Amino acid sequence: MTATSTSTRRTRSAPTPAAILAAAAATGDADTAAAMVGAAIDADTAARAAARLEADTARAQNDPLVMRLVNGAAEATAKARAAAAAAADDPDRAAELHAVADAHQRRAVALRAAAHEALHRRRGRVLRVRAQAAPFAVIGLLWAAAAAGQMVPNGGYTLSGIYFALAVVWWWARGRTAGWADRARRYRYTVLVTTAGATWTVWACMTGPGGWRAAVLWAGGYALAAPYWNRVRIPDPPAEIPAPPVEEETPPAPVEVEDQRPLVVQLWDAWIGGPGGLFEGAELTGRQEIAHGEKYLAVLNRAAGQNRLILQARAYQVAGRMGMAQGQIDVETHPDGEHLAWVTFTLDRGGAMGSLDYPGPQACYDPDTGLIHWGRWPDGQLMPWEAMHLKRGAYSGVLFGASGSGKSRLIEQLCLTLLSTGLATVWMIDPQDGSSLPTLAKYADWAVTGTGGGRITALLEAVDMVGAIRTENNGLVGGDRGKVHAISPRMPALFVIIDECHMIFDPKIVGRENAARNAEIVDRIARAYRKAGIGVILASQYSDIKVFGGLESMRLNMINVNAVVMRLPSNIGQNIIATFSGDARKLPKGGFAYYVGDAAAGRDGFGRAFDAEPVLESYYQALPAPLQVEASVRHQLEKKFGKVYTGRHAAVEEAAAESLAARFGGFEVDPALLAEIAADDPALAARMATIAQQRQGQLWTPPAAQLLDATGAPVRTPAQRTTTTGTTLRTVWQPLIGKPRQQPTPPPAAVPAPAATRTHATADLSPHAQAVLGAIRDGAADKASVIAATGVSARHFHDVVAVLIDRGLIAKAGHGRYAPTTRPTVATH
């Protein structure tokens, strides 16, 4: 049944617009009349459309091209039905019916397309040869122009210029958008034809267009037109084949086919790679099932300027459009080019989070490879840290992370694993008074907190000595030991942890000399002491060269093997880590990090550290006593550093006492004030009391008459000084020897010594003063040497030196240098 008869019957069965208007005029209801007028307008519009459709269809059926299309559709229908019948193993008509339906659809589409073309085609243009005749027109115009130009002086050059101008106009009007070849080929072809035509025109105008010059024109024109004709051909319609009879069958009900693509691909195609998407034209292929998600190969659209770096930078937008969280998408490098990228989608967020439970220090260390595993990437793969190897030594590394990123907890997790191996010991520096690494400070073999007292430089100089001695010992033993330190429980690897390392390299914090000395030693540790079994781990919230003390050599050695980048306010620059391609500014808080190192080549996506904080303390408590360096090294450390090394386990308490002493140095802390502090902050008051008890003193200074030493002699009152403004400065936290006791019966009065006689008593000096005096007498001549030998703070050093100079026990030997005076004897009376 044709579309014409169908539309005709529908038109006849419906009321005409005139009948509807007549009915509207006869009704008495205004609303009904208005509705009927609207229906009449709609009916008139539908009738006009049906009439146009009938005219177009009739015109299309009289067009030979349309009939050829219909015949072609019938042929295709027959072939489809034959193929379906051949493929059927049983007399199932479902496939044949589908083929019949498809044939009807194709026939209708072809009919509509031919009707549309016939509607817009002017009569007499069924077969268009204008494009094929264009070369003949150009040849004829060139010959006519040459014949006319021969009669005009210099007409050839004028005509060639006009010819060039017309060629340019044609190119901008039609040539750029022609479809017979790609643009570059069309451009070259246009230039060649224009140049040849202009050359022939000048030649023909000078010598005449007839004779063999006309032959050259036609032969050359044909040769140049051949590529064009090869692309633009006159269609050769196939012979008309009568359409086979098609059985009128009832079309089957439409079958709903469920989309078989994975949900991730469907979301990607709808929101990312589809029309108008964030990365239009990009596709996901090569699906791989991984733990807690899926992994795909993303093929990016290079023509649209897409690449992996842009995809990584906009991964958070991709996650948002696909209805995921930022941490569920991870983009990584593909070795075959920047237009490809591995994209990991974490679908089971609960399972992925569960896999981040800390498995314990023993499970995190692989003794065969020397790797510490401290977290997971989204695909479940463990994130490594190359720590130590028995045949290669200990490795260094650096962590970047702002406050709250999880940097300090990750350091304590790494150190817990190191200590649990039974092959390593840890020395640590926390310039922030132990607030960054409180747990590690309690269990490290040597912990330095704060920046005062020269303790940082003393620890680093001790590490420098360990490295030098171990290097010499390896050379003395020879063989394999000449290559690397033999790591064992008796000769453990030494790891130096420096949190907020930029502070120990800052002259404003530790002084110019100490800052330079600290940077020099850390640089040497990272550069030269790997084979000595020494590694250093730096951590900082900064992301520039100040993390490495301004030393390029330190930077290169620290990032060579291990580098972890956590959330930062500013991204890591290429001048710091050249291979880093992520964006630390967009990382979530709470342990998310990039790992850059040899152990994870090609993995430039971010992962997340294990959630170890709730169990760190319990695991640390289960550790045995910290290992010490071997006896050959320990003997040299004790000999050079004395109490600074032997008393290293009390270094944290000493630093806390000095911090409190500096804080309350301007006050006389008595029991009443201590009670007030306890009311505000009981923990602080208890800590102050504990430190005072450890120092065998009190928080206030009783009258000197109530204090006696072990021999019963009165204890000297701490020195007092008065400033120019009249303020009296008094040392409150000076350790007190002995305890208050009743004053014994005074001995007989002694004959006073002459005023000119000066007594140099040292028994009543404070422990710090005695230590400083002993260091100067042992050869320590400057401030840095004395502080390194005694461990006193810089503030106490100047106070103690002033007392010793005042008593005549030492004297200045130059600027910043001191020397002992001749040891006097106590004057007898």
JOLINLIN-V426822 format. One record per backbone hydrogen bond with DSSP energy under -0.5 kcal/mol. CO is the residue of the C=O (numbers start at 1). NH is the residue of the N-H. If there is no record, write none. Layout:
((CO NH) (CO NH))
//
This chain:
((2 6) (3 7) (4 8) (5 9) (6 10) (7 11) (8 12) (9 13) (10 14) (16 20) (17 21) (18 22) (19 23) (20 24) (21 25) (22 26) (23 27) (29 33) (30 34) (31 35) (32 36) (33 37) (34 38) (35 39) (36 40) (37 41) (38 42) (39 43) (40 44) (41 45) (42 46) (43 47) (44 48) (45 49) (46 50) (47 51) (48 52) (49 53) (50 54) (51 55) (52 56) (53 57) (54 58) (55 59) (56 60) (57 61) (58 62) (60 63) (62 64) (63 67) (64 68) (65 69) (66 70) (67 71) (68 72) (69 73) (70 74) (71 75) (72 76) (73 77) (74 78) (75 79) (76 80) (77 81) (78 82) (79 83) (80 84) (81 85) (82 86) (83 87) (84 88) (90 92) (91 93) (93 97) (94 98) (95 99) (96 100) (97 101) (98 102) (99 103) (100 104) (101 105) (102 106) (103 107) (104 108) (105 109) (106 110) (107 111) (108 112) (109 113) (110 114) (111 115) (112 116) (113 117) (114 118) (115 119) (116 120) (118 121) (120 122) (122 125) (126 128) (127 129) (129 133) (130 134) (131 134) (133 137) (134 138) (135 139) (136 140) (137 141) (138 142) (139 143) (140 144) (141 145) (142 146) (143 147) (144 148) (145 149) (146 150) (148 151) (149 152) (149 155) (152 155) (154 158) (155 159) (156 160) (157 161) (158 162) (159 163) (160 164) (161 165) (162 166) (163 167) (164 168) (165 169) (166 170) (167 171) (168 172) (169 173) (170 174) (170 175) (171 176) (174 177) (174 178) (175 178) (182 186) (183 187) (184 188) (185 189) (186 190) (187 191) (188 192) (189 193) (190 194) (191 195) (192 196) (193 197) (194 198) (195 199) (196 200) (197 201) (198 202) (199 203) (200 204) (201 205) (202 206) (203 207) (204 208) (210 213) (211 214) (211 215) (212 216) (213 217) (214 218) (215 219) (216 220) (217 221) (218 222) (219 223) (220 224) (221 225) (222 226) (223 227) (224 228) (225 229) (226 230) (227 231) (228 231) (228 232) (231 233) (233 235) (235 237) (240 242) (245 247) (247 249) (249 251) (254 256) (255 257) (256 258) (262 266) (263 267) (264 268) (265 269) (266 270) (267 271) (268 272) (268 273) (268 274) (271 278) (272 279) (273 281) (274 277) (277 280) (279 282) (283 299) (285 297) (288 290) (288 295) (290 293) (292 347) (292 348) (293 290) (294 345) (295 288) (296 298) (296 343) (297 285) (297 299) (298 300) (298 341) (299 283) (300 302) (301 304) (301 306) (302 305) (307 311) (308 312) (309 313) (310 314) (312 315) (314 318) (315 319) (316 320) (317 321) (318 322) (319 324) (320 323) (325 328) (326 329) (328 346) (330 344) (332 342) (334 337) (337 340) (338 308) (339 300) (340 334) (341 298) (342 332) (343 296) (344 330) (344 346) (345 294) (345 347) (347 349) (348 352) (349 353) (350 354) (351 355) (353 356) (354 357) (356 611) (360 364) (362 365) (364 373) (365 367) (366 370) (366 371) (370 387) (370 388) (371 366) (372 374) (372 385) (374 610) (375 383) (376 608) (377 380) (379 291) (381 377) (383 374) (383 375) (385 372) (385 387) (387 395) (389 392) (389 393) (393 389) (397 538) (398 564) (399 540) (400 566) (402 405) (404 590) (405 591) (406 410) (407 411) (408 412) (409 413) (410 414) (411 415) (412 416) (413 417) (414 418) (415 419) (416 420) (417 421) (418 421) (418 423) (419 422) (423 493) (425 495) (426 445) (426 446) (427 497) (428 448) (429 499) (430 433) (430 434) (430 450) (432 435) (437 441) (438 442) (439 442) (439 443) (440 443) (440 444) (446 428) (448 430) (452 455) (454 458) (455 459) (456 460) (457 461) (458 462) (459 463) (460 464) (461 465) (462 466) (463 467) (464 468) (465 469) (466 470) (467 471) (468 472) (469 473) (470 474) (471 475) (472 476) (473 477) (474 478) (478 481) (479 482) (480 483) (480 484) (485 487) (491 488) (493 425) (493 495) (494 535) (495 427) (495 497) (496 498) (496 537) (497 429) (497 499) (498 501) (498 539) (499 431) (500 503) (501 504) (501 505) (503 506) (505 507) (506 509) (506 510) (507 511) (511 515) (512 516) (513 517) (514 518) (515 519) (516 520) (517 521) (518 522) (519 523) (520 524) (521 525) (522 526) (523 527) (524 528) (524 529) (525 529) (529 534) (530 394) (530 533) (531 485) (533 494) (535 496) (536 397) (536 538) (537 498) (538 399) (539 501) (540 401) (543 573) (544 547) (545 548) (545 550) (546 549) (548 551) (550 552) (551 555) (552 556) (553 557) (554 558) (555 559) (558 562) (561 598) (562 398) (563 596) (564 400) (564 566) (565 594) (567 402) (573 576) (573 577) (577 580) (583 586) (584 568) (584 587) (591 609) (592 567) (593 607) (594 565) (595 597) (596 563) (597 600) (598 601) (600 603) (602 333) (602 604) (605 595) (606 378) (607 593) (608 376) (610 612) (611 358) (612 615) (612 616) (613 616) (613 617) (615 619) (616 620) (617 621) (618 622) (620 623) (628 492) (630 633) (630 634) (631 635) (632 636) (633 637) (634 638) (635 639) (636 640) (637 641) (637 642) (638 642) (641 644) (642 645) (642 646) (643 647) (645 648) (647 650) (648 447) (648 651) (650 654) (651 655) (652 656) (653 657) (654 658) (655 659) (656 660) (657 661) (658 662) (659 663) (660 664) (662 665) (664 667) (665 730) (667 669) (668 670) (670 674) (671 675) (672 676) (673 677) (674 678) (675 679) (676 680) (677 681) (681 685) (682 686) (683 687) (684 688) (685 689) (686 690) (687 691) (688 692) (689 693) (690 694) (691 695) (692 697) (693 696) (700 702) (703 706) (704 707) (706 741) (707 715) (708 739) (709 712) (713 709) (719 731) (721 729) (723 726) (727 723) (727 729) (729 721) (730 732) (739 708) (754 757) (759 761) (762 765) (766 770) (767 771) (768 772) (769 773) (770 774) (771 775) (772 776) (773 777) (774 778) (775 780) (776 779) (779 781) (781 818) (782 786) (783 787) (784 788) (785 789) (786 790) (787 791) (793 797) (794 798) (795 799) (796 800) (797 801) (798 802) (799 803) (800 804) (801 805) (802 806) (803 807) (804 809) (804 810) (805 808) (809 821) (811 819) (814 816) (814 817) (816 783) (817 813) (817 814) (819 811))
//
